[in-house]
């Protein structure tokens, strides 16, 4: 039992960890790039996130693996044979309970001791990345806020990041701002690691003065330096209850002078204990629900198990939130929900002892199905006509059902783990209905993450069933090659590839943007009133900064446009308090214009003026949505000067190449699953399945790492986007050719 449990448990755990860590990796890369921090800190940040994500994924992965194993044993009548041999129901569940005890101890160590240190470690690494300051290296067209009120960017940058062309520097001053533009320049970092030296050639300096208007200085050579120390003191571990170990929580609860309220300490302790101590009781819930009568269905059991697991963890989160606010007693509320979960699991297990697979829940679903089933019976001739299927249709139908089931199961698993992390935050922003809103907005991303692996799992399950039924033996004897099997199952992979392409390119970016807008608008307390950071970008060859924008992007505040000539020198500055869209551009209100002549700069105030630009309201809405997801259309417009550019060209190029490369993932997963078709009932079927699952996980990791390297400019975008698909497809085809030979 434990050997059979190991493979699906590791597979499910690996998929969930890879999905969430890849998402966090992309977000951290963008955050570090925006701060100008060293990308070397990324590994430390991701490493410190592993214990936290592992603690979230462990119970859901264990439950899903048990359901898979028990269902498989029931399908192959092994459970019937075990029971017929006189082995009691309790003996079947005993090894699963033992595994649950071991995992409960591991979970307790994770949430009780490792996670508090990893949370502090994550904060320490992030603080170190900020304290280290800017590396004095630029990416092309990226705006770096390297010091207090200091912004620098360059249109073109060499491979070292320090030889610049089209330099733009802006400093905030007491009287306004100082803007420097130059044809080219060279960056250097002093030995102290905190001060940059910048040598500029052929440029100008525009400085706002308190009297006599702005001052203009043109230069041939100019030396500049900037102190970049922006670090903040690191708060010691323990100021937050989440960073305290279980031992420290107990010690703090015994102190009368604790800075953290007692109810918060108790709620944190009891919530951790409830989730960890529930692990040994999950087999008592999974075994009865996974077993089904031969004429029954397992889907209701799987759905019921998922709902119970979600309800338990959400109940713990909800009770902890109420206990933190003093509305409920921590021990009674969290202890009560734990006792209810344990009692329900024991009752369900005991109720199925006499007739395994027959529980009050399965009986309830059977009565509901009988009540609502009003379908007319098919005539014999119609049934005969409906039952005739060609081989291609037969393989396609089997694989489609299993792939769809795998996709739904994996999406549900990711939703569960994601909600475990975000439920408290969502409840603080609204009510229980907002949880449903959050789930709907996250569904596109979940599908994008699981679609390739769902094809892999669906194909492996399909080939496994065909091998057990000796259908693959018949196909192979009749002369059908593995490539013929691939061709007949390819329509399912193509359908998922097309759907994944649409969702990834069009649906997910918009859903993530809507989610970011909603989270920002409903942030509790002072966070909702926090002043947004100004956004800097290039458009039509000019540099633009916007202080804030409405959620739909149709009203801009604090707009400044730095117009440049073909040599990238500043020729005009337009400032406006607000801007609204109109045909062909925007209307600037309460504006003033500073024109730069050969020796002086003159400023005039105008009530309103037109700004001719290709900038769209949807562009500004995306810029302020704090979402790194962009569509291929947005990337295309930004690359060719028709859209705002706030990232390096490598990010937009990688995104364009990834448009088709990501759609190839389901097809590659089908190729990786084909070795499972080599198994037959008298051979080792486990090894090909493990090989396929392992290759699938390796592909997801490799593809994510190469994509991140392309976005940061480490690899050429074309190689980063297509490297993993081409390499794994070539490897899979070579393996199949060898097997056919």
N, C-alpha and C positions, 0 to 999 in steps of 0.2 A: 504493500500500500504506500509506504513512504518512498520507495523507488519510483513508483508510478506518479507520485505527487510532485517529485522534484522537478521534472522537465516542464510541465505546464506552469508551475509556480514561478520558476526562474524566467520563463518566457514572458508571462504576463507582467512580472515585476520589471523585467528589462524594458519592455515596450513602454510602460508608464513612466519609468525613470527617464528613458531617452526622450520621450515626447516633451516632458516638462522641462528637462534640463536644456534641451535644444532651444526651446522658447526663451528661457531665461538667459541663455548664452547670447542670443541675438539682441535682446534688450540691453544686456550689460555692455556689449560691444558698442552699441549706439551711445550709451551713457558715458562710457570712458572716452569715446571719440569726441563727444561734445565738450567734455571737460579738458580735453587735451592731455589726458593721463596716459601712462604707459599701458599698452595692451598686455604686458607681462603680468599685471595684477589679475587678469581674467581667470587664470587657473586657480588662484587662491580663493577667489570669490565663488567659483563653481564648486570647488572642493568643499567649502564650508556649507554649501546648500544641500549636499548629498544627504547628510543625516536627517535633515528636516523633510525632504521629499521622500526619503526611504520610510520614515515613520508614518507618513500619510498613506503611502502605497502598500505597506505591508499587510494590513488586515483585508483590504479589498482584493489584493492579489491572492492571498491565502484562500479566501472564500471562493473566488472564481476558479482557482486551480482545483479545489475540492469538488466543485460542481462538475467540472470537466471530467475528472477521474471517475467519480461515482457514476456519472451518466454513461461513460464508456464501459465500465464494468457491468452495468445493468443491460446495456445494449448487447453485449457479448454473452449474457446469461451467466457471468461469473458470480454475480451476487446470488442468483438462484442456486448455483452449485454449492456455494459456501453455506447457505442456509440449509440446503438439503443434506449437507454433510454433518449437521448437528451443531455447527458453530453459531452461537447466539448473536443477536443483533448488537449487543453491547461489545462483543469481541471485535466486530467489524469496525466500530467507531473508535475503539481504544487507541490504535496507532495514530488516528487523526487527532484525538484529544492530546496525545503525547506531543505531537508536533505543535499543536496549539499552545501547550504549556511552554515549550521551548521558544516559540515565537513570541509568546506573552512576556517571557523574561527578556528576550532581545528587545522587544518594544519598550519595556520598562527601562532598560538601560539606555535606549535611544532617547526617549522623551524625558527621562528622569535625569540623565547625566550628560550624554553626548550632545544633545540638541542645545542645551543652555550654553555650552562652550562654543559650539559651532555658530550660534547666533551672534555671540560676542566676537568670534573670529571673523565672521562676515563683516561686521561693523568696523572691526579694527583694520581689515584689509582695505575696505572702502575709504576709511579715514586716511590710511597711509597713501592710497592712490591720490586723494585730494591734497594731502599735505606735501606729497612729492612735487606737486605743481606741474606746470606745463613742461614738456620735454624739449621745448624749443625746436620742434619739428612740426611742419604743417602738411596737411593733405590738401590737394588742390580744391579750391572753391568752398572749403569748410571754414566756418567762422569759429575761432577759438576765443573764449573769454578767459584769458590767462591770468588776469590780475583784477584788482578792484577797479571797476569802471574802465577796463582795458579790453578792446576787441581788435583782433588782427585776422587777416585773410589774404590769400593770394590766388590769382587766376590760374597760374601754372607753377608747378613745383617739380624739382627733379627727384630722383630716387632717394636721395638722402633726406629730403624734406626741409632743406635749409637754403637751397638756391631758388630764389623766388622771382616771378615776373607778375606784373600787375598787382603791386602791393597796396593794401588798404588797411589803415590803422585808424582807430577812433578812440579817443580818451574823453571821459566826462570831466569837466572842470567846474569851478564854482560859478563861473559866468556863462556856461553853456557847454561847449565841446571844442575839442581840437581834432581836426581830421588831417591825416597825412596820406597822400597817394604818391607812388613812385613807379617808374618804369620797371626797375628790377632791384633786387637786394639780396643780402646774404645774412643768414642767422648764425649765431654762435651762443654757447652757454658758458658762463664763467665757471671757474673752479668751485665756487661756493654752491653751485647747483641751483641757485635761487634767482640769479640775475641773467637776463639775456642781453646780448649785444647785437645790434642791427645796423648794418651798413647799407644805406640806400643811395641809389643813383638816379638823377633826373626826375625830380618830383616837386611837390608843393606842400605847404602847410597852411591850413585855414583855421584860424583861432578866433573864437568869440571873445570880444572884449567888453568890459562894462561900459566903456565910453567910446565914442567915435566909430562904432560899428565893428564889423569883423576885420581882422588883419590877415593879409596874404603875404606869404614868403615863398619864393621859388628858389630851388637849390639844384646844384649839380651833384654835390656829395653831402651826405648827412649821416652823422653817427647818433644812435639812439640806444638807450638801455631801459630795462623795466625790471623792477623787483617783483618776483612772482610768488612770494610767500602768502598763500591763502589758506593754510592749514588751520584746523580748529583742534582744541584740546579734546582728547578721547575720553569720553565718560567711562568711568570704571564699570566693570561687570557687576550686576546686582541691583542697579537702579530700577530695572524692570523685572517683574515677577517671572516673565518668560525666560530670563537669563539666569534664574536660580535653579540649582539642582534640587532634587527631592529632599536631600538631607538639609540643604540650606533653607528650603521652604519650611520644614519642620522647626528648624532653629529660629527662623524669623517669627514663626507663629508663637514661639515661647517668649519672645521679647516684648516688653511693654513699650519700648521706645522705637519700635519699627516704623520706618517712614512709609511703608506700604500698608494700607488698611488690612486688618485681619480677614475680613470677608473675601478680599481679593486673593490673598495668600491661600486661604482654604479652598476657594473655588478652583484655583490653578492646580493645587495638589489633588483634589478629588477628581477633577476632569482627567488628569493624566492617569491616575489609578484606574478610573472607570474604563478608559479605552484600552489600556494594557491588560487588565484582568478579564476583559470580555473575550479575549482571543481564545482561551481553551474551550469556551462554550459555543464558538462558531460551528464546529463539526456537528454538534447536536441540532443545529439549525439547518446546516447544509445537507446532511445525509437524508433526512426525510423529504426535503424539497427536491433533491436531485433524483431520488428514486421515483419511478413512475410505472404504473401498470402498463403492460405491453400494448394495450389499446389506447393508452392515454397520451397526454402531451406533457412535455417538460417545460414549455415556455411559461405557463402560469407559475410554476415553482421558481423558475429563474427570476421572473419579474417580482414575485413576492419576496424572495430572498434579498434582492437588490433594494426593494422599498424598505424592508425591515432594517437593513444595514444603514441605509441613508437616514431613516427616521431616528435610529439610535444615535448616530454621530451628530445629527442636527439637533436632536434633543439635548445631548450633552452640551453642545455649543450654546444653545438657547438658554438652558438652565444656568450655565456659567455666566452668560451675559446678565441675566436677571440677578444672579447672586452678586456679581460685581457691583451692580447698582443698588444693592440692599433690598431688592424686592422679594427675594426668596432666601431661605436658609441654605447655605452651600451643602451641608451634609444631607439634609432631608431631600433636597431637589436632585442633586447628582447621585446620591446613594439610591434614591427611589427609582430613578430611570435605569440605573444599573441592575437593581434587583428585578425590575420588570423585564428587562431584556433577558436576564438569566432564567427567570421563571418561565417566560414564554418559550425559550429554547428547550428547556427540560420538558415542559408540557407537550410541545410538539414532538419531541423525540419519543417520549413514553407513549403517546397516542398512536404512533406508527409501529410499535413493537409487534403487535399481533399480526398485522397485515402490512408489511413493508411497502411503501409507495402509496398507501392509502391513509391520508391525513384529513383532519377536518377542513383544511384549506383546499386540498384537492377535491374533496367532496363538494365544497361550496362552489368551486369553479365548474365542476361537472353539472351541478344543478342549474347554474347560470347559463351554461352552454345549452343545456336541454331546453331551458325556458325560452331562450332567444333564437334557437335554431328553427327557422321556419322555411328552410330551403326545400323546394320540391325535389323528389327523387328522380334521378336521371333514368331514362329508358335504357334497356339493355343495348339497343343498337347505337344510341348516342354515347353510351359509356365505351363501347367497343371502338367507335370512331375517335373518341377523345383519347383513348388509351394508346393509340398507335403513334409512336414517336420515332424519328430517325435517330441515329447515333449522335449526330451533332447536337440536336435539340435535347437529347437525353443528358449529355454531358454538360451542356450549357445550363439546363435547368437545375441540375444537382449543384453545380458550382455557384450559380447565382444565389440560390437559397442559403448555402453555407457562407458565402462571402458577405451577404447582407446581414446574416445573423452575427457573424464575427464583427462586422462594422458596428452594429447596434450595441453588442456587448462591450466592445472596447470604448465606444463613445460614452456609454453609461458609466464605465469604470473611471474614465478620465473626468467625467462630470462629477462623480462622487468624490474623487480625490481633490479636485479643484474646489468644490464647495466646502470640503472640510477646512480648507485654508481661508475661504472668503466669507463664510456664513456670518460670522460676527460683524464683519465690516458692512455686509449688505443689510443686516438687520438694523445696524446703527444709522443707515441712510434711509430706511423706510420700514416696510413690514414684510411679512411672509410672501406676499405676492411679488415683491421685488426679486425674490429668489428665482421665481419663474422667469422674470424678465432677464435676469442675468444669465440663466441657463440658455434661453433662446438666442441671446446675442453671442454666447460662446460656442454654440453648436457649429457654426461654419468652421471655426478654428479647430474644434475637436475632429470634425470630419476630415479636414485637411491633414491632420496629424495621423489619423488611423487608416485612411484609405489605402495606402500601399500595403501596410501590414495586414489589413483585412483581406486583401486579395491573396497574400501569402498564406494566411491561416485558412481561408476558404479553399484554396487549391490543395493544401496539405490534407485537410479533412476530407475533401472529395476523393483524392487519390488513395487515402487511407481506407475509406469505405469501399471503393472499387477493388482494392487489394483484398480486403477481408471477404468480400463476396466473390472472389476469384474472377471478377469481370475483367480486370486488367490482364489476367493470364489469357483469357479468351481473346482479347484485343491483340495482344502480342503474338499469340499463336496464329491469328489470322493475317499477320504480316503488317500490323499497324505500328509505325515507328513512334518514337517519343515526339518527334516534330509534328506528326499527324495529330497526336493527342494535344499538343500545344496549339495547333491551328484550330482545333475544334473547341477549345476552351478560351481562345483569345478574345471572342466577342465580349465576355464578361469583363476581362481586364481592360479592354478598350472602352467599355461603357464607364467603368470606374475612373479610368484615366481622363476621359472627357469631362465627367462630372467634377473630378478633383481639379482639373484645369480651370473650369469656370468658377468653382468655389474659391480656389486659391487666388485667382487673379482679380475677380470682381466682387465676390460676396464677402470674403473674410476681411479685406481692408475696410469696407464700408461698415461692417458689423463691429469691428474693433474700434473704428472711429466713433460710432454711435455709443458704444460702451464707455469709451474714454470721456465723451461729452457728458454722459449721464453720471458717471462717477465723479467728475469734476463739479457738476451742478448740484449734486446731493451730498457733497462732503460735509460731515458734521462739524459743528463748532467753528473755530477760527479758520480751519482749513479751507472752508468754502469761500472765505473772504480774502484769502491770501492773494497777493498781487502777482499776476502771471509774469513770467520772464518775457522780455521783449524778444521777438523773432527777427533774425537776420537772414536775408537771402538775396540772391541775384535774380534779376529778371530783365530781359532785353538788353543785357550788357551793363545794366546799372546795379548799384547796391541799394537795398531798401531795408529799413527797419520799421517794425510795427509794434507798438506797445501792447495792444490787446485787440481782440476781435470778438464779435458776437458769435454764438454757437453756429449759426448758419453762414458765417463769413461775409455777410452783406453790410456790415458796419465795422469800420476800422477806426481805432483811436491811436493818436500819437504817431502819425505817418511821417517818415522822413525819406526822401528819395535823393540819392547822390548820383546825379547824371555824369557820365564819363564819355570822353571822346574815344576815337579808335585806338589811341595810344594808352587808354585806360587811365587818363588823367582827369581829375575832377574839373568840371566846367560849370556845374550849377547844383545848388542844393535847394530842394523844395520841402517845406515843412507845413504840416496841416494838423489841426486838432482832431478832425474826423475826415473820413472818406466814405463815399457811397458809390456803388457800381452804376455804370451807364453804358450805352452802346459804344463800343470801341475802347473802353477803359474805365476810369474812375473820376468822380468829381471830388476835388479837394476843397474842404470848407475851412474858413478862418485860416487862410494860408499866407505864408510869406516865402519870398524867393530871394536867394542869394546868388548873383551872377559873378563869375570870376573873370576879371580882365587880365591883361598882361602884368599889371603892377598892383592892382587893388581889387577889392571885392565890395560890391554894393548890395544892400538888402532893401527890399521894398515889401510892403504888406498889401495883400490883395484879399478881397472878400471870399472869392471862390475862383477856381481855375480847373482846367481839364488836365488829366494825366492819361496820355495815350499809352496803353500797355496791354499785353496779352494775359495779365494776371486775372484769374477768375475768383469769384467768391468761394467756390469749392476748394481752391488752392489754399486760401487763407484759413478756411475751416479745418483742412487737414493739418496745416502747420501748427495750429493751436490745439489740436486734438490729442497731442502727446501720444501718438501711435506711429510706430515705425513701419507699419504695413503700407505699401504703395502698390498701385496697379501698374500693369505694363504700359497702359496709355499715359499715366502720369510720368513714368520713367522716360518714355519716348519724348514727351513734350519737354521735360527738363533737360534731356541730353541735347536736344536740338534748339534750345533757346526759346521755346514757347511756353515754358512753365517755370515756376520758382525753383531755384537750386540752393539747397541748404545742406547738401551732402556731397561727398566726393563723386566724381564721375564713375569710379569703380563700383560704387553701390548701385547706381542706376543701370550700368551696363550688366552687372551680375543679375539684377532683377529681370532685365529683358531676356537674357539667355536662360534664366531659370524658368521662364514662362513655359517653354516647351520641355525643358529638362525635367521639371517636376511632374509633368504629365506622363513621362516615360517610366516613372517609378512603379506603377502597378504592373506594367508589362514585364519589367525586370524581375519583380517579385514572383510572377508566374513562372519565369524561367528558372528562378532559384528553387521553386517548389517542385519542379519536375523530377529531381532525383528521388522524391518520395514515391513516384510511380514505379520505381525499380523494385520496390518491396513486394513480397507475396506472403501468403499465410504461413509458409514454412521457413521463411527467412527472417532476418532481423529487420523489422520495419521501423524500429525506434531510431536507429542510427541515421537513415536518410531524413527522417523528420527533424531530428536534432540539428543535422547539417543545414537543412533549409531554414530553420528558425534562427540558427546562429548566423548564417550568411545574411539573412534579412536584417537582423539587428546591426550587424557590421556595416551593411550598406547604409542604413539610416544614420549611423554615427559618422561614417566617412563622408556621406553627402552633406551632412550638417557642418562638419568641420571645414570641408573644402569651400562651402558657401560662405562661411564666416571669414575664411582667408581671402576669398575674392572680394568681399565687401570692405575689408580693411586694406586692400591693395597689396597683400603679400603675394597673391597669385594673380595671373591674368584672368579677367572675368570669364572668358570662354573656357579656360581649363578648369576654373573653379566650379562652373555650372555644369559642365558635361564630363568632368573627370571621373566621378564615381559612376554615373550611368554607363559610360562607354566601357570602363574597366570591368565592372561587374557583369555587364551583358556579354562582353567577350569571354570572360571566365566561364559563365554559365553555358554559353554555346559550345565552347571548347570541351567542357565536361560532358555535355550531351553527345557531341560527336565521338568522344572517346567511348562512352557507354554504348552507342550504336555500333561502333566498330568491333 
